[in-house]
Amino acid sequence: MTTDKRMVAFGKRVREVRKSKGISQEKLAEMAGIDRSYMGNIERGEKNITLKKTYEICDALQIDIKILI
């Protein structure tokens, strides 16, 4: 399976924002209502997530979706 470069870039951006806010991956997953292992998949660009999940991550990070895209 080939990973889409856009998914990898999105996941990298999620990780950058999360780390800049001093939030652990586990804590962000909890805040967004996402399983921790699934959050890891998102950050590695291995999952093509729904728009709803994207907004849940943005809400947890308290950022506008434009920051991640």
mmCIF file of the N, C-alpha and C atoms, coordinates in Angstrom:
data_MODEL
# 
_entry.id   MODEL 
# 
loop_
_atom_site.group_PDB 
_atom_site.id 
_atom_site.type_symbol 
_atom_site.label_atom_id 
_atom_site.label_alt_id 
_atom_site.label_comp_id 
_atom_site.label_asym_id 
_atom_site.label_entity_id 
_atom_site.label_seq_id 
_atom_site.pdbx_PDB_ins_code 
_atom_site.Cartn_x 
_atom_site.Cartn_y 
_atom_site.Cartn_z 
_atom_site.occupancy 
_atom_site.B_iso_or_equiv 
_atom_site.pdbx_formal_charge 
_atom_site.auth_seq_id 
_atom_site.auth_comp_id 
_atom_site.auth_asym_id 
_atom_site.auth_atom_id 
_atom_site.pdbx_PDB_model_num 
ATOM 1   N N  . MET A 1 1  ? 0.847   -1.195 0.000  1.00 0.00 ? 1  MET A N  1 
ATOM 2   C CA . MET A 1 1  ? 0.000   0.000  0.000  1.00 0.00 ? 1  MET A CA 1 
ATOM 3   C C  . MET A 1 1  ? 0.883   1.247  0.000  1.00 0.00 ? 1  MET A C  1 
ATOM 4   N N  . THR A 1 2  ? 0.625   2.142  -0.921 1.00 0.00 ? 2  THR A N  1 
ATOM 5   C CA . THR A 1 2  ? 1.367   3.389  -0.995 1.00 0.00 ? 2  THR A CA 1 
ATOM 6   C C  . THR A 1 2  ? 0.667   4.439  -0.146 1.00 0.00 ? 2  THR A C  1 
ATOM 7   N N  . THR A 1 3  ? 1.456   5.123  0.661  1.00 0.00 ? 3  THR A N  1 
ATOM 8   C CA . THR A 1 3  ? 0.894   6.163  1.502  1.00 0.00 ? 3  THR A CA 1 
ATOM 9   C C  . THR A 1 3  ? 0.847   7.467  0.709  1.00 0.00 ? 3  THR A C  1 
ATOM 10  N N  . ASP A 1 4  ? -0.280  8.134  0.763  1.00 0.00 ? 4  ASP A N  1 
ATOM 11  C CA . ASP A 1 4  ? -0.472  9.414  0.077  1.00 0.00 ? 4  ASP A CA 1 
ATOM 12  C C  . ASP A 1 4  ? 0.343   10.493 0.779  1.00 0.00 ? 4  ASP A C  1 
ATOM 13  N N  . LYS A 1 5  ? 1.137   11.206 0.026  1.00 0.00 ? 5  LYS A N  1 
ATOM 14  C CA . LYS A 1 5  ? 1.996   12.257 0.599  1.00 0.00 ? 5  LYS A CA 1 
ATOM 15  C C  . LYS A 1 5  ? 1.187   13.325 1.318  1.00 0.00 ? 5  LYS A C  1 
ATOM 16  N N  . ARG A 1 6  ? -0.028  13.563 0.862  1.00 0.00 ? 6  ARG A N  1 
ATOM 17  C CA . ARG A 1 6  ? -0.877  14.568 1.520  1.00 0.00 ? 6  ARG A CA 1 
ATOM 18  C C  . ARG A 1 6  ? -1.306  14.095 2.895  1.00 0.00 ? 6  ARG A C  1 
ATOM 19  N N  . MET A 1 7  ? -1.571  12.801 3.032  1.00 0.00 ? 7  MET A N  1 
ATOM 20  C CA . MET A 1 7  ? -1.941  12.253 4.338  1.00 0.00 ? 7  MET A CA 1 
ATOM 21  C C  . MET A 1 7  ? -0.753  12.320 5.297  1.00 0.00 ? 7  MET A C  1 
ATOM 22  N N  . VAL A 1 8  ? 0.429   12.048 4.775  1.00 0.00 ? 8  VAL A N  1 
ATOM 23  C CA . VAL A 1 8  ? 1.636   12.132 5.601  1.00 0.00 ? 8  VAL A CA 1 
ATOM 24  C C  . VAL A 1 8  ? 1.854   13.568 6.052  1.00 0.00 ? 8  VAL A C  1 
ATOM 25  N N  . ALA A 1 9  ? 1.685   14.528 5.141  1.00 0.00 ? 9  ALA A N  1 
ATOM 26  C CA . ALA A 1 9  ? 1.864   15.942 5.480  1.00 0.00 ? 9  ALA A CA 1 
ATOM 27  C C  . ALA A 1 9  ? 0.840   16.386 6.521  1.00 0.00 ? 9  ALA A C  1 
ATOM 28  N N  . PHE A 1 10 ? -0.395  15.926 6.380  1.00 0.00 ? 10 PHE A N  1 
ATOM 29  C CA . PHE A 1 10 ? -1.440  16.261 7.348  1.00 0.00 ? 10 PHE A CA 1 
ATOM 30  C C  . PHE A 1 10 ? -1.078  15.712 8.722  1.00 0.00 ? 10 PHE A C  1 
ATOM 31  N N  . GLY A 1 11 ? -0.690  14.450 8.768  1.00 0.00 ? 11 GLY A N  1 
ATOM 32  C CA . GLY A 1 11 ? -0.313  13.827 10.035 1.00 0.00 ? 11 GLY A CA 1 
ATOM 33  C C  . GLY A 1 11 ? 0.867   14.525 10.689 1.00 0.00 ? 11 GLY A C  1 
ATOM 34  N N  . LYS A 1 12 ? 1.836   14.908 9.878  1.00 0.00 ? 12 LYS A N  1 
ATOM 35  C CA . LYS A 1 12 ? 3.002   15.630 10.396 1.00 0.00 ? 12 LYS A CA 1 
ATOM 36  C C  . LYS A 1 12 ? 2.568   16.953 11.008 1.00 0.00 ? 12 LYS A C  1 
ATOM 37  N N  . ARG A 1 13 ? 1.635   17.613 10.357 1.00 0.00 ? 13 ARG A N  1 
ATOM 38  C CA . ARG A 1 13 ? 1.143   18.903 10.860 1.00 0.00 ? 13 ARG A CA 1 
ATOM 39  C C  . ARG A 1 13 ? 0.396   18.716 12.177 1.00 0.00 ? 13 ARG A C  1 
ATOM 40  N N  . VAL A 1 14 ? -0.415  17.668 12.273 1.00 0.00 ? 14 VAL A N  1 
ATOM 41  C CA . VAL A 1 14 ? -1.112  17.371 13.531 1.00 0.00 ? 14 VAL A CA 1 
ATOM 42  C C  . VAL A 1 14 ? -0.081  17.191 14.639 1.00 0.00 ? 14 VAL A C  1 
ATOM 43  N N  . ARG A 1 15 ? 0.961   16.409 14.368 1.00 0.00 ? 15 ARG A N  1 
ATOM 44  C CA . ARG A 1 15 ? 2.004   16.156 15.361 1.00 0.00 ? 15 ARG A CA 1 
ATOM 45  C C  . ARG A 1 15 ? 2.707   17.456 15.766 1.00 0.00 ? 15 ARG A C  1 
ATOM 46  N N  . GLU A 1 16 ? 3.033   18.295 14.780 1.00 0.00 ? 16 GLU A N  1 
ATOM 47  C CA . GLU A 1 16 ? 3.714   19.564 15.070 1.00 0.00 ? 16 GLU A CA 1 
ATOM 48  C C  . GLU A 1 16 ? 2.871   20.449 15.987 1.00 0.00 ? 16 GLU A C  1 
ATOM 49  N N  . VAL A 1 17 ? 1.601   20.581 15.663 1.00 0.00 ? 17 VAL A N  1 
ATOM 50  C CA . VAL A 1 17 ? 0.715   21.431 16.467 1.00 0.00 ? 17 VAL A CA 1 
ATOM 51  C C  . VAL A 1 17 ? 0.549   20.839 17.866 1.00 0.00 ? 17 VAL A C  1 
ATOM 52  N N  . ARG A 1 18 ? 0.343   19.528 17.922 1.00 0.00 ? 18 ARG A N  1 
ATOM 53  C CA . ARG A 1 18 ? 0.175   18.856 19.216 1.00 0.00 ? 18 ARG A CA 1 
ATOM 54  C C  . ARG A 1 18 ? 1.400   19.084 20.099 1.00 0.00 ? 18 ARG A C  1 
ATOM 55  N N  . LYS A 1 19 ? 2.575   18.879 19.547 1.00 0.00 ? 19 LYS A N  1 
ATOM 56  C CA . LYS A 1 19 ? 3.811   19.046 20.325 1.00 0.00 ? 19 LYS A CA 1 
ATOM 57  C C  . LYS A 1 19 ? 4.023   20.501 20.727 1.00 0.00 ? 19 LYS A C  1 
ATOM 58  N N  . SER A 1 20 ? 3.672   21.433 19.840 1.00 0.00 ? 20 SER A N  1 
ATOM 59  C CA . SER A 1 20 ? 3.850   22.856 20.163 1.00 0.00 ? 20 SER A CA 1 
ATOM 60  C C  . SER A 1 20 ? 2.969   23.279 21.327 1.00 0.00 ? 20 SER A C  1 
ATOM 61  N N  . LYS A 1 21 ? 1.872   22.531 21.535 1.00 0.00 ? 21 LYS A N  1 
ATOM 62  C CA . LYS A 1 21 ? 0.961   22.822 22.637 1.00 0.00 ? 21 LYS A CA 1 
ATOM 63  C C  . LYS A 1 21 ? 1.276   21.984 23.873 1.00 0.00 ? 21 LYS A C  1 
ATOM 64  N N  . GLY A 1 22 ? 2.323   21.162 23.787 1.00 0.00 ? 22 GLY A N  1 
ATOM 65  C CA . GLY A 1 22 ? 2.732   20.353 24.922 1.00 0.00 ? 22 GLY A CA 1 
ATOM 66  C C  . GLY A 1 22 ? 1.750   19.256 25.290 1.00 0.00 ? 22 GLY A C  1 
ATOM 67  N N  . ILE A 1 23 ? 1.073   18.727 24.280 1.00 0.00 ? 23 ILE A N  1 
ATOM 68  C CA . ILE A 1 23 ? 0.063   17.689 24.514 1.00 0.00 ? 23 ILE A CA 1 
ATOM 69  C C  . ILE A 1 23 ? 0.628   16.344 24.042 1.00 0.00 ? 23 ILE A C  1 
ATOM 70  N N  . SER A 1 24 ? 0.495   15.326 24.856 1.00 0.00 ? 24 SER A N  1 
ATOM 71  C CA . SER A 1 24 ? 0.940   13.995 24.444 1.00 0.00 ? 24 SER A CA 1 
ATOM 72  C C  . SER A 1 24 ? -0.042  13.426 23.417 1.00 0.00 ? 24 SER A C  1 
ATOM 73  N N  . GLN A 1 25 ? 0.443   12.469 22.653 1.00 0.00 ? 25 GLN A N  1 
ATOM 74  C CA . GLN A 1 25 ? -0.416  11.818 21.674 1.00 0.00 ? 25 GLN A CA 1 
ATOM 75  C C  . GLN A 1 25 ? -1.596  11.144 22.374 1.00 0.00 ? 25 GLN A C  1 
ATOM 76  N N  . GLU A 1 26 ? -1.315  10.517 23.494 1.00 0.00 ? 26 GLU A N  1 
ATOM 77  C CA . GLU A 1 26 ? -2.364  9.844  24.253 1.00 0.00 ? 26 GLU A CA 1 
ATOM 78  C C  . GLU A 1 26 ? -3.421  10.834 24.740 1.00 0.00 ? 26 GLU A C  1 
ATOM 79  N N  . LYS A 1 27 ? -2.985  11.988 25.231 1.00 0.00 ? 27 LYS A N  1 
ATOM 80  C CA . LYS A 1 27 ? -3.912  13.000 25.732 1.00 0.00 ? 27 LYS A CA 1 
ATOM 81  C C  . LYS A 1 27 ? -4.754  13.576 24.591 1.00 0.00 ? 27 LYS A C  1 
ATOM 82  N N  . LEU A 1 28 ? -4.124  13.857 23.450 1.00 0.00 ? 28 LEU A N  1 
ATOM 83  C CA . LEU A 1 28 ? -4.877  14.383 22.307 1.00 0.00 ? 28 LEU A CA 1 
ATOM 84  C C  . LEU A 1 28 ? -5.928  13.373 21.859 1.00 0.00 ? 28 LEU A C  1 
ATOM 85  N N  . ALA A 1 29 ? -5.538  12.111 21.798 1.00 0.00 ? 29 ALA A N  1 
ATOM 86  C CA . ALA A 1 29 ? -6.500  11.071 21.405 1.00 0.00 ? 29 ALA A CA 1 
ATOM 87  C C  . ALA A 1 29 ? -7.689  11.066 22.353 1.00 0.00 ? 29 ALA A C  1 
ATOM 88  N N  . GLU A 1 30 ? -7.412  11.150 23.641 1.00 0.00 ? 30 GLU A N  1 
ATOM 89  C CA . GLU A 1 30 ? -8.481  11.179 24.643 1.00 0.00 ? 30 GLU A CA 1 
ATOM 90  C C  . GLU A 1 30 ? -9.365  12.406 24.460 1.00 0.00 ? 30 GLU A C  1 
ATOM 91  N N  . MET A 1 31 ? -8.748  13.562 24.259 1.00 0.00 ? 31 MET A N  1 
ATOM 92  C CA . MET A 1 31 ? -9.502  14.808 24.096 1.00 0.00 ? 31 MET A CA 1 
ATOM 93  C C  . MET A 1 31 ? -10.382 14.793 22.848 1.00 0.00 ? 31 MET A C  1 
ATOM 94  N N  . ALA A 1 32 ? -9.899  14.113 21.800 1.00 0.00 ? 32 ALA A N  1 
ATOM 95  C CA . ALA A 1 32 ? -10.626 14.082 20.523 1.00 0.00 ? 32 ALA A CA 1 
ATOM 96  C C  . ALA A 1 32 ? -11.556 12.877 20.425 1.00 0.00 ? 32 ALA A C  1 
ATOM 97  N N  . GLY A 1 33 ? -11.543 12.008 21.430 1.00 0.00 ? 33 GLY A N  1 
ATOM 98  C CA . GLY A 1 33 ? -12.395 10.826 21.391 1.00 0.00 ? 33 GLY A CA 1 
ATOM 99  C C  . GLY A 1 33 ? -11.944 9.799  20.366 1.00 0.00 ? 33 GLY A C  1 
ATOM 100 N N  . ILE A 1 34 ? -10.622 9.700  20.194 1.00 0.00 ? 34 ILE A N  1 
ATOM 101 C CA . ILE A 1 34 ? -10.028 8.800  19.208 1.00 0.00 ? 34 ILE A CA 1 
ATOM 102 C C  . ILE A 1 34 ? -9.113  7.830  19.950 1.00 0.00 ? 34 ILE A C  1 
ATOM 103 N N  . ASP A 1 35 ? -9.102  6.586  19.532 1.00 0.00 ? 35 ASP A N  1 
ATOM 104 C CA . ASP A 1 35 ? -8.185  5.608  20.124 1.00 0.00 ? 35 ASP A CA 1 
ATOM 105 C C  . ASP A 1 35 ? -6.737  6.057  19.920 1.00 0.00 ? 35 ASP A C  1 
ATOM 106 N N  . ARG A 1 36 ? -5.883  5.838  20.924 1.00 0.00 ? 36 ARG A N  1 
ATOM 107 C CA . ARG A 1 36 ? -4.503  6.302  20.859 1.00 0.00 ? 36 ARG A CA 1 
ATOM 108 C C  . ARG A 1 36 ? -3.742  5.692  19.676 1.00 0.00 ? 36 ARG A C  1 
ATOM 109 N N  . SER A 1 37 ? -3.952  4.412  19.424 1.00 0.00 ? 37 SER A N  1 
ATOM 110 C CA . SER A 1 37 ? -3.244  3.777  18.308 1.00 0.00 ? 37 SER A CA 1 
ATOM 111 C C  . SER A 1 37 ? -3.721  4.344  16.971 1.00 0.00 ? 37 SER A C  1 
ATOM 112 N N  . TYR A 1 38 ? -5.009  4.680  16.886 1.00 0.00 ? 38 TYR A N  1 
ATOM 113 C CA . TYR A 1 38 ? -5.544  5.298  15.669 1.00 0.00 ? 38 TYR A CA 1 
ATOM 114 C C  . TYR A 1 38 ? -4.934  6.687  15.472 1.00 0.00 ? 38 TYR A C  1 
ATOM 115 N N  . MET A 1 39 ? -4.742  7.421  16.573 1.00 0.00 ? 39 MET A N  1 
ATOM 116 C CA . MET A 1 39 ? -4.108  8.737  16.491 1.00 0.00 ? 39 MET A CA 1 
ATOM 117 C C  . MET A 1 39 ? -2.690  8.598  15.945 1.00 0.00 ? 39 MET A C  1 
ATOM 118 N N  . GLY A 1 40 ? -1.990  7.569  16.387 1.00 0.00 ? 40 GLY A N  1 
ATOM 119 C CA . GLY A 1 40 ? -0.646  7.315  15.857 1.00 0.00 ? 40 GLY A CA 1 
ATOM 120 C C  . GLY A 1 40 ? -0.681  7.062  14.365 1.00 0.00 ? 40 GLY A C  1 
ATOM 121 N N  . ASN A 1 41 ? -1.677  6.304  13.927 1.00 0.00 ? 41 ASN A N  1 
ATOM 122 C CA . ASN A 1 41 ? -1.837  6.052  12.487 1.00 0.00 ? 41 ASN A CA 1 
ATOM 123 C C  . ASN A 1 41 ? -2.092  7.346  11.724 1.00 0.00 ? 41 ASN A C  1 
ATOM 124 N N  . ILE A 1 42 ? -2.887  8.219  12.298 1.00 0.00 ? 42 ILE A N  1 
ATOM 125 C CA . ILE A 1 42 ? -3.183  9.512  11.665 1.00 0.00 ? 42 ILE A CA 1 
ATOM 126 C C  . ILE A 1 42 ? -1.898  10.322 11.542 1.00 0.00 ? 42 ILE A C  1 
ATOM 127 N N  . GLU A 1 43 ? -1.141  10.406 12.637 1.00 0.00 ? 43 GLU A N  1 
ATOM 128 C CA . GLU A 1 43 ? 0.080   11.215 12.628 1.00 0.00 ? 43 GLU A CA 1 
ATOM 129 C C  . GLU A 1 43 ? 1.140   10.661 11.680 1.00 0.00 ? 43 GLU A C  1 
ATOM 130 N N  . ARG A 1 44 ? 1.110   9.370  11.423 1.00 0.00 ? 44 ARG A N  1 
ATOM 131 C CA . ARG A 1 44 ? 2.059   8.770  10.477 1.00 0.00 ? 44 ARG A CA 1 
ATOM 132 C C  . ARG A 1 44 ? 1.532   8.802  9.040  1.00 0.00 ? 44 ARG A C  1 
ATOM 133 N N  . GLY A 1 45 ? 0.316   9.310  8.852  1.00 0.00 ? 45 GLY A N  1 
ATOM 134 C CA . GLY A 1 45 ? -0.264  9.398  7.516  1.00 0.00 ? 45 GLY A CA 1 
ATOM 135 C C  . GLY A 1 45 ? -0.757  8.067  6.989  1.00 0.00 ? 45 GLY A C  1 
ATOM 136 N N  . GLU A 1 46 ? -1.062  7.148  7.899  1.00 0.00 ? 46 GLU A N  1 
ATOM 137 C CA . GLU A 1 46 ? -1.489  5.814  7.507  1.00 0.00 ? 46 GLU A CA 1 
ATOM 138 C C  . GLU A 1 46 ? -3.001  5.676  7.406  1.00 0.00 ? 46 GLU A C  1 
ATOM 139 N N  . LYS A 1 47 ? -3.743  6.653  7.873  1.00 0.00 ? 47 LYS A N  1 
ATOM 140 C CA . LYS A 1 47 ? -5.206  6.597  7.840  1.00 0.00 ? 47 LYS A CA 1 
ATOM 141 C C  . LYS A 1 47 ? -5.763  7.808  7.107  1.00 0.00 ? 47 LYS A C  1 
ATOM 142 N N  . ASN A 1 48 ? -6.729  7.553  6.252  1.00 0.00 ? 48 ASN A N  1 
ATOM 143 C CA . ASN A 1 48 ? -7.449  8.600  5.550  1.00 0.00 ? 48 ASN A CA 1 
ATOM 144 C C  . ASN A 1 48 ? -8.696  8.891  6.388  1.00 0.00 ? 48 ASN A C  1 
ATOM 145 N N  . ILE A 1 49 ? -8.609  9.899  7.242  1.00 0.00 ? 49 ILE A N  1 
ATOM 146 C CA . ILE A 1 49 ? -9.671  10.136 8.210  1.00 0.00 ? 49 ILE A CA 1 
ATOM 147 C C  . ILE A 1 49 ? -10.812 10.964 7.620  1.00 0.00 ? 49 ILE A C  1 
ATOM 148 N N  . THR A 1 50 ? -11.941 10.893 8.282  1.00 0.00 ? 50 THR A N  1 
ATOM 149 C CA . THR A 1 50 ? -13.108 11.648 7.846  1.00 0.00 ? 50 THR A CA 1 
ATOM 150 C C  . THR A 1 50 ? -12.968 13.129 8.229  1.00 0.00 ? 50 THR A C  1 
ATOM 151 N N  . LEU A 1 51 ? -13.765 13.928 7.597  1.00 0.00 ? 51 LEU A N  1 
ATOM 152 C CA . LEU A 1 51 ? -13.800 15.344 7.931  1.00 0.00 ? 51 LEU A CA 1 
ATOM 153 C C  . LEU A 1 51 ? -14.248 15.534 9.376  1.00 0.00 ? 51 LEU A C  1 
ATOM 154 N N  . LYS A 1 52 ? -15.178 14.705 9.831  1.00 0.00 ? 52 LYS A N  1 
ATOM 155 C CA . LYS A 1 52 ? -15.652 14.780 11.216 1.00 0.00 ? 52 LYS A CA 1 
ATOM 156 C C  . LYS A 1 52 ? -14.502 14.560 12.190 1.00 0.00 ? 52 LYS A C  1 
ATOM 157 N N  . LYS A 1 53 ? -13.669 13.543 11.943 1.00 0.00 ? 53 LYS A N  1 
ATOM 158 C CA . LYS A 1 53 ? -12.520 13.286 12.812 1.00 0.00 ? 53 LYS A CA 1 
ATOM 159 C C  . LYS A 1 53 ? -11.538 14.456 12.764 1.00 0.00 ? 53 LYS A C  1 
ATOM 160 N N  . THR A 1 54 ? -11.377 15.041 11.595 1.00 0.00 ? 54 THR A N  1 
ATOM 161 C CA . THR A 1 54 ? -10.480 16.196 11.464 1.00 0.00 ? 54 THR A CA 1 
ATOM 162 C C  . THR A 1 54 ? -10.966 17.335 12.346 1.00 0.00 ? 54 THR A C  1 
ATOM 163 N N  . TYR A 1 55 ? -12.267 17.597 12.316 1.00 0.00 ? 55 TYR A N  1 
ATOM 164 C CA . TYR A 1 55 ? -12.822 18.655 13.166 1.00 0.00 ? 55 TYR A CA 1 
ATOM 165 C C  . TYR A 1 55 ? -12.702 18.313 14.646 1.00 0.00 ? 55 TYR A C  1 
ATOM 166 N N  . GLU A 1 56 ? -12.844 17.045 14.994 1.00 0.00 ? 56 GLU A N  1 
ATOM 167 C CA . GLU A 1 56 ? -12.696 16.642 16.398 1.00 0.00 ? 56 GLU A CA 1 
ATOM 168 C C  . GLU A 1 56 ? -11.262 16.887 16.880 1.00 0.00 ? 56 GLU A C  1 
ATOM 169 N N  . ILE A 1 57 ? -10.281 16.615 16.023 1.00 0.00 ? 57 ILE A N  1 
ATOM 170 C CA . ILE A 1 57 ? -8.884  16.891 16.364 1.00 0.00 ? 57 ILE A CA 1 
ATOM 171 C C  . ILE A 1 57 ? -8.678  18.396 16.508 1.00 0.00 ? 57 ILE A C  1 
ATOM 172 N N  . CYS A 1 58 ? -9.239  19.168 15.582 1.00 0.00 ? 58 CYS A N  1 
ATOM 173 C CA . CYS A 1 58 ? -9.117  20.630 15.647 1.00 0.00 ? 58 CYS A CA 1 
ATOM 174 C C  . CYS A 1 58 ? -9.762  21.182 16.908 1.00 0.00 ? 58 CYS A C  1 
ATOM 175 N N  . ASP A 1 59 ? -10.923 20.669 17.266 1.00 0.00 ? 59 ASP A N  1 
ATOM 176 C CA . ASP A 1 59 ? -11.590 21.113 18.492 1.00 0.00 ? 59 ASP A CA 1 
ATOM 177 C C  . ASP A 1 59 ? -10.730 20.804 19.707 1.00 0.00 ? 59 ASP A C  1 
ATOM 178 N N  . ALA A 1 60 ? -10.149 19.613 19.732 1.00 0.00 ? 60 ALA A N  1 
ATOM 179 C CA . ALA A 1 60 ? -9.305  19.227 20.863 1.00 0.00 ? 60 ALA A CA 1 
ATOM 180 C C  . ALA A 1 60 ? -8.067  20.115 20.962 1.00 0.00 ? 60 ALA A C  1 
ATOM 181 N N  . LEU A 1 61 ? -7.509  20.482 19.802 1.00 0.00 ? 61 LEU A N  1 
ATOM 182 C CA . LEU A 1 61 ? -6.322  21.345 19.778 1.00 0.00 ? 61 LEU A CA 1 
ATOM 183 C C  . LEU A 1 61 ? -6.681  22.826 19.887 1.00 0.00 ? 61 LEU A C  1 
ATOM 184 N N  . GLN A 1 62 ? -7.967  23.114 19.808 1.00 0.00 ? 62 GLN A N  1 
ATOM 185 C CA . GLN A 1 62 ? -8.476  24.493 19.829 1.00 0.00 ? 62 GLN A CA 1 
ATOM 186 C C  . GLN A 1 62 ? -7.850  25.344 18.721 1.00 0.00 ? 62 GLN A C  1 
ATOM 187 N N  . ILE A 1 63 ? -7.932  24.791 17.497 1.00 0.00 ? 63 ILE A N  1 
ATOM 188 C CA . ILE A 1 63 ? -7.407  25.485 16.337 1.00 0.00 ? 63 ILE A CA 1 
ATOM 189 C C  . ILE A 1 63 ? -8.425  25.439 15.201 1.00 0.00 ? 63 ILE A C  1 
ATOM 190 N N  . ASP A 1 64 ? -8.243  26.323 14.239 1.00 0.00 ? 64 ASP A N  1 
ATOM 191 C CA . ASP A 1 64 ? -9.057  26.324 13.029 1.00 0.00 ? 64 ASP A CA 1 
ATOM 192 C C  . ASP A 1 64 ? -8.529  25.240 12.094 1.00 0.00 ? 64 ASP A C  1 
ATOM 193 N N  . ILE A 1 65 ? -9.411  24.610 11.379 1.00 0.00 ? 65 ILE A N  1 
ATOM 194 C CA . ILE A 1 65 ? -9.012  23.526 10.460 1.00 0.00 ? 65 ILE A CA 1 
ATOM 195 C C  . ILE A 1 65 ? -7.979  23.986 9.438  1.00 0.00 ? 65 ILE A C  1 
ATOM 196 N N  . LYS A 1 66 ? -7.997  25.258 9.085  1.00 0.00 ? 66 LYS A N  1 
ATOM 197 C CA . LYS A 1 66 ? -7.058  25.789 8.097  1.00 0.00 ? 66 LYS A CA 1 
ATOM 198 C C  . LYS A 1 66 ? -5.600  25.609 8.529  1.00 0.00 ? 66 LYS A C  1 
ATOM 199 N N  . ILE A 1 67 ? -5.365  25.529 9.822  1.00 0.00 ? 67 ILE A N  1 
ATOM 200 C CA . ILE A 1 67 ? -3.998  25.360 10.324 1.00 0.00 ? 67 ILE A CA 1 
ATOM 201 C C  . ILE A 1 67 ? -3.447  23.980 9.959  1.00 0.00 ? 67 ILE A C  1 
ATOM 202 N N  . LEU A 1 68 ? -4.320  22.996 9.836  1.00 0.00 ? 68 LEU A N  1 
ATOM 203 C CA . LEU A 1 68 ? -3.867  21.642 9.526  1.00 0.00 ? 68 LEU A CA 1 
ATOM 204 C C  . LEU A 1 68 ? -3.829  21.340 8.040  1.00 0.00 ? 68 LEU A C  1 
ATOM 205 N N  . ILE A 1 69 ? -4.532  22.122 7.260  1.00 0.00 ? 69 ILE A N  1 
ATOM 206 C CA . ILE A 1 69 ? -4.626  21.810 5.817  1.00 0.00 ? 69 ILE A CA 1 
ATOM 207 C C  . ILE A 1 69 ? -3.766  22.764 5.010  1.00 0.00 ? 69 ILE A C  1 
# 
